[in-house]
Amino acid sequence: MSMYIKPYARFRRYPVQRWDSVESDIHIPLDVSVEDDSYVIEMIVPGLDPEDVEIEIVERTIIIQGEFKEADESVRYLRKERPRGEFRRVIRLPKPLDMERSEANLQKGILRLRVPVAEEALPKTIKIKAK
């Protein structure tokens, strides 16, 4: 079994599904780290092109989705472990995000997304005036 497939995920039933909690049967590993005033998400997406991945940022939530396409339907496989199909990851972060200054790049099968914290969520210093 591939590390990308969640076993038995398709058999689970969700009585109520929220838009920010639904993920796919394909599990793509990712790391979330903090750099200064930004979050950095790195995700393993081998073989995908930038147009195969879509990123959406809504307040404190990042939605990354895409599709691993079937290479060639006419090939007869003896073993098939690479992920195929659509994936979706939802990451909820503690502070509001600034989607205007966000950056994403895809290099050597690693998607790297840098999302700054929104200005209004950053700590502010107030100068005290003497009278």
Order of alpha helices (4+ residues) and beta strands (2+ residues): beta-beta-beta-beta-beta-beta-beta
